Amino acid sequence: MSNRKAIITAVTVQRLSQGQAARQFGVSKSWVSKVMARYRAQGEQAFEAASRRPHRSPTALPEQVVQAIVDERDRLTAAGLDAGAETISWHLRARGITVARTSIHRTLVRSSKVIADPRKRPRSSYTRFEADLPNECWQSDFTHYPLSTGTDSQIITWLDDHSRMALHISAHTRVTGTTVLTTFRTTIAEHGCPASTLTDNGMVYTVRYASRKVRGGRNAFEHELATLGITQKNGRGNHPQTQGKVERFQQTLKKWLKAQPNQPATITDLNALLNEFQQLYNHHRPHRGIGRRTPAAAYTTLPKATPNEPPTRTHNRSTHRQSQQRKNHPPPRRTALPHRHRPRPQRPTHHRPGPRPQHHHHPHHHRRNPPPTHPRHHPPIPTPNNRKPLNQGFRGFRCLETSHQSRRGDSNPQPPVYKTGALPIAPRRRVDRSSLPNGILIPCLPEPTWPPSSAPLP
């Protein structure tokens, strides 16, 4: 907050000197002198800071140009047309007035003609695409517009993707599949056949998302495109930005219709207004997306694209003649399918009675693992009769204190002297379990008697 008023009051009312007022308020004495000089010359206007604007601006727009910009803005807004800075610049250039777009925008902001909308998505975030030639791609969609009587009507549009030219606009009580086919044929008769079409997934354009009974077939519009060899393209569901050109055109159309003083009461009146708007949009309105040219100029500049050759067969149905030819000439034998597409063989649910048939193999066709010619030999099962004597598997005794052990096979075996706590050592015998048949248990050798008969008692 400025303290000019307090300084002036201290000098004039309190009778302080300029030096005392400068020291009291912490400012320079020269600045206090300038404030007091302005107060003596302008009075109470010295309480506020003076404007720093230069006395003259040679590059400023004249008042006549500023007024022309504001008037053109009001005229375009009242007509329901786009009234941006570039559109105003194009109309002023037609009248011989050349003004930069940025200067027009600053003038509109100073005149409070622009409403800021920061929530809008920036244009750089969108993925833009455009056909290279006219008739390379047509976009189509329909929208609703209420009549003055309260009855709802629907407006269908066919728009060229390259030039943004409105090829066909008509109003109907209700847009059906027959309406789409009729308007498409009318547009083809006037502007030629396109190479492709781009629409949404409405039932009047495609039935690929219909019920299971209809899915996979074609409606009248799809059949017409397949017959003429036209490529059909459909945008992603819940993503109208793919058909952004025709969607933006409908916004401009509705804005112009709502600005008309006489609202249509019937479908005939609405079609008359649509014809007037089509003439204005195609020939008298510059389009920003095509370099400020009119759509009619962009549509007639380059040669038009044509569709591909139509296929020989346009539908999955076959005629009676094709059925007869199929009977006389059976189809060729199909090759074996890959493993991932081969059907899984079904196992039989019951066994046929009778002996199992024996398969005869070719002598040169050997199995990977042929069965052995003789059965594997298994050792006899131990019984009390064929069990080995105890001394053949007994290796002697070991003393727990002296670690003395009697050896088996000595020529003169000396029975050791066993002390208290000496225990016999169990014989070690390895048995190959893999050589035994299933279900055979390995018998354990009987424990030796204590004390042995040959050893002296302690």
HUPE-V324573 format. One record per residue. N is the residue number from 1. RES is the residue in one letter. SS is DSSP state (2 for helix, 1 for strand, 0 for the rest). Layout:
n->(N | N)
res->(RES | RES)
ss->(SS | SS)
//
This chain:
n->(1 | 2 | 3 | 4 | 5 | 6 | 7 | 8 | 9 | 10 | 11 | 12 | 13 | 14 | 15 | 16 | 17 | 18 | 19 | 20 | 21 | 22 | 23 | 24 | 25 | 26 | 27 | 28 | 29 | 30 | 31 | 32 | 33 | 34 | 35 | 36 | 37 | 38 | 39 | 40 | 41 | 42 | 43 | 44 | 45 | 46 | 47 | 48 | 49 | 50 | 51 | 52 | 53 | 54 | 55 | 56 | 57 | 58 | 59 | 60 | 61 | 62 | 63 | 64 | 65 | 66 | 67 | 68 | 69 | 70 | 71 | 72 | 73 | 74 | 75 | 76 | 77 | 78 | 79 | 80 | 81 | 82 | 83 | 84 | 85 | 86 | 87 | 88 | 89 | 90 | 91 | 92 | 93 | 94 | 95 | 96 | 97 | 98 | 99 | 100 | 101 | 102 | 103 | 104 | 105 | 106 | 107 | 108 | 109 | 110 | 111 | 112 | 113 | 114 | 115 | 116 | 117 | 118 | 119 | 120 | 121 | 122 | 123 | 124 | 125 | 126 | 127 | 128 | 129 | 130 | 131 | 132 | 133 | 134 | 135 | 136 | 137 | 138 | 139 | 140 | 141 | 142 | 143 | 144 | 145 | 146 | 147 | 148 | 149 | 150 | 151 | 152 | 153 | 154 | 155 | 156 | 157 | 158 | 159 | 160 | 161 | 162 | 163 | 164 | 165 | 166 | 167 | 168 | 169 | 170 | 171 | 172 | 173 | 174 | 175 | 176 | 177 | 178 | 179 | 180 | 181 | 182 | 183 | 184 | 185 | 186 | 187 | 188 | 189 | 190 | 191 | 192 | 193 | 194 | 195 | 196 | 197 | 198 | 199 | 200 | 201 | 202 | 203 | 204 | 205 | 206 | 207 | 208 | 209 | 210 | 211 | 212 | 213 | 214 | 215 | 216 | 217 | 218 | 219 | 220 | 221 | 222 | 223 | 224 | 225 | 226 | 227 | 228 | 229 | 230 | 231 | 232 | 233 | 234 | 235 | 236 | 237 | 238 | 239 | 240 | 241 | 242 | 243 | 244 | 245 | 246 | 247 | 248 | 249 | 250 | 251 | 252 | 253 | 254 | 255 | 256 | 257 | 258 | 259 | 260 | 261 | 262 | 263 | 264 | 265 | 266 | 267 | 268 | 269 | 270 | 271 | 272 | 273 | 274 | 275 | 276 | 277 | 278 | 279 | 280 | 281 | 282 | 283 | 284 | 285 | 286 | 287 | 288 | 289 | 290 | 291 | 292 | 293 | 294 | 295 | 296 | 297 | 298 | 299 | 300 | 301 | 302 | 303 | 304 | 305 | 306 | 307 | 308 | 309 | 310 | 311 | 312 | 313 | 314 | 315 | 316 | 317 | 318 | 319 | 320 | 321 | 322 | 323 | 324 | 325 | 326 | 327 | 328 | 329 | 330 | 331 | 332 | 333 | 334 | 335 | 336 | 337 | 338 | 339 | 340 | 341 | 342 | 343 | 344 | 345 | 346 | 347 | 348 | 349 | 350 | 351 | 352 | 353 | 354 | 355 | 356 | 357 | 358 | 359 | 360 | 361 | 362 | 363 | 364 | 365 | 366 | 367 | 368 | 369 | 370 | 371 | 372 | 373 | 374 | 375 | 376 | 377 | 378 | 379 | 380 | 381 | 382 | 383 | 384 | 385 | 386 | 387 | 388 | 389 | 390 | 391 | 392 | 393 | 394 | 395 | 396 | 397 | 398 | 399 | 400 | 401 | 402 | 403 | 404 | 405 | 406 | 407 | 408 | 409 | 410 | 411 | 412 | 413 | 414 | 415 | 416 | 417 | 418 | 419 | 420 | 421 | 422 | 423 | 424 | 425 | 426 | 427 | 428 | 429 | 430 | 431 | 432 | 433 | 434 | 435 | 436 | 437 | 438 | 439 | 440 | 441 | 442 | 443 | 444 | 445 | 446 | 447 | 448 | 449 | 450 | 451 | 452 | 453 | 454 | 455 | 456 | 457 | 458)
res->(M | S | N | R | K | A | I | I | T | A | V | T | V | Q | R | L | S | Q | G | Q | A | A | R | Q | F | G | V | S | K | S | W | V | S | K | V | M | A | R | Y | R | A | Q | G | E | Q | A | F | E | A | A | S | R | R | P | H | R | S | P | T | A | L | P | E | Q | V | V | Q | A | I | V | D | E | R | D | R | L | T | A | A | G | L | D | A | G | A | E | T | I | S | W | H | L | R | A | R | G | I | T | V | A | R | T | S | I | H | R | T | L | V | R | S | S | K | V | I | A | D | P | R | K | R | P | R | S | S | Y | T | R | F | E | A | D | L | P | N | E | C | W | Q | S | D | F | T | H | Y | P | L | S | T | G | T | D | S | Q | I | I | T | W | L | D | D | H | S | R | M | A | L | H | I | S | A | H | T | R | V | T | G | T | T | V | L | T | T | F | R | T | T | I | A | E | H | G | C | P | A | S | T | L | T | D | N | G | M | V | Y | T | V | R | Y | A | S | R | K | V | R | G | G | R | N | A | F | E | H | E | L | A | T | L | G | I | T | Q | K | N | G | R | G | N | H | P | Q | T | Q | G | K | V | E | R | F | Q | Q | T | L | K | K | W | L | K | A | Q | P | N | Q | P | A | T | I | T | D | L | N | A | L | L | N | E | F | Q | Q | L | Y | N | H | H | R | P | H | R | G | I | G | R | R | T | P | A | A | A | Y | T | T | L | P | K | A | T | P | N | E | P | P | T | R | T | H | N | R | S | T | H | R | Q | S | Q | Q | R | K | N | H | P | P | P | R | R | T | A | L | P | H | R | H | R | P | R | P | Q | R | P | T | H | H | R | P | G | P | R | P | Q | H | H | H | H | P | H | H | H | R | R | N | P | P | P | T | H | P | R | H | H | P | P | I | P | T | P | N | N | R | K | P | L | N | Q | G | F | R | G | F | R | C | L | E | T | S | H | Q | S | R | R | G | D | S | N | P | Q | P | P | V | Y | K | T | G | A | L | P | I | A | P | R | R | R | V | D | R | S | S | L | P | N | G | I | L | I | P | C | L | P | E | P | T | W | P | P | S | S | A | P | L | P)
ss->(0 | 0 | 0 | 2 | 2 | 2 | 2 | 2 | 2 | 2 | 2 | 2 | 0 | 0 | 0 | 0 | 0 | 2 | 2 | 2 | 2 | 2 | 2 | 2 | 2 | 0 | 0 | 0 | 2 | 2 | 2 | 2 | 2 | 2 | 2 | 2 | 2 | 2 | 2 | 2 | 2 | 2 | 2 | 2 | 2 | 2 | 2 | 0 | 0 | 0 | 0 | 0 | 0 | 0 | 0 | 0 | 0 | 0 | 0 | 0 | 0 | 0 | 2 | 2 | 2 | 2 | 2 | 2 | 2 | 2 | 2 | 2 | 2 | 2 | 2 | 2 | 2 | 2 | 0 | 0 | 0 | 0 | 0 | 0 | 2 | 2 | 2 | 2 | 2 | 2 | 2 | 2 | 2 | 2 | 0 | 0 | 0 | 0 | 0 | 0 | 2 | 2 | 2 | 2 | 2 | 2 | 2 | 2 | 2 | 2 | 0 | 0 | 0 | 0 | 0 | 0 | 0 | 0 | 0 | 0 | 0 | 0 | 2 | 2 | 2 | 0 | 0 | 0 | 0 | 0 | 0 | 0 | 0 | 1 | 0 | 0 | 0 | 1 | 1 | 1 | 1 | 1 | 1 | 1 | 1 | 1 | 0 | 0 | 0 | 0 | 0 | 1 | 1 | 1 | 1 | 1 | 1 | 1 | 1 | 1 | 0 | 0 | 0 | 0 | 0 | 1 | 1 | 1 | 1 | 1 | 1 | 1 | 0 | 0 | 0 | 0 | 2 | 2 | 2 | 2 | 2 | 2 | 2 | 2 | 2 | 2 | 2 | 2 | 2 | 2 | 2 | 0 | 0 | 0 | 0 | 1 | 1 | 1 | 1 | 0 | 0 | 0 | 0 | 0 | 0 | 0 | 0 | 0 | 0 | 0 | 0 | 0 | 0 | 0 | 0 | 0 | 0 | 0 | 0 | 2 | 2 | 2 | 2 | 2 | 2 | 2 | 2 | 2 | 0 | 0 | 1 | 1 | 1 | 1 | 0 | 0 | 0 | 0 | 0 | 2 | 2 | 2 | 2 | 2 | 2 | 2 | 2 | 2 | 2 | 2 | 2 | 2 | 2 | 2 | 2 | 2 | 2 | 2 | 0 | 0 | 0 | 0 | 0 | 0 | 0 | 0 | 2 | 2 | 2 | 2 | 2 | 2 | 2 | 2 | 2 | 2 | 2 | 2 | 2 | 2 | 2 | 2 | 2 | 0 | 0 | 0 | 1 | 2 | 2 | 2 | 0 | 0 | 1 | 0 | 2 | 2 | 2 | 2 | 2 | 0 | 0 | 0 | 0 | 1 | 0 | 0 | 0 | 0 | 0 | 0 | 0 | 0 | 0 | 0 | 0 | 0 | 0 | 0 | 0 | 2 | 2 | 2 | 2 | 2 | 2 | 2 | 2 | 2 | 0 | 0 | 0 | 0 | 0 | 0 | 0 | 0 | 0 | 0 | 0 | 0 | 0 | 0 | 0 | 0 | 0 | 0 | 0 | 0 | 0 | 0 | 0 | 0 | 0 | 0 | 0 | 0 | 0 | 0 | 0 | 0 | 0 | 0 | 0 | 0 | 0 | 0 | 0 | 0 | 0 | 0 | 0 | 0 | 0 | 0 | 0 | 0 | 0 | 0 | 0 | 0 | 0 | 0 | 0 | 0 | 0 | 0 | 0 | 0 | 0 | 2 | 2 | 2 | 0 | 0 | 0 | 0 | 1 | 1 | 0 | 0 | 0 | 0 | 0 | 0 | 1 | 0 | 0 | 0 | 0 | 0 | 0 | 0 | 0 | 0 | 0 | 0 | 0 | 0 | 0 | 0 | 0 | 0 | 1 | 1 | 0 | 0 | 0 | 0 | 0 | 0 | 0 | 0 | 2 | 2 | 2 | 0 | 0 | 0 | 0 | 0 | 0 | 0 | 0 | 0 | 0 | 0 | 0 | 0 | 0 | 0 | 0 | 0 | 0 | 0 | 0 | 0 | 0 | 0)
//
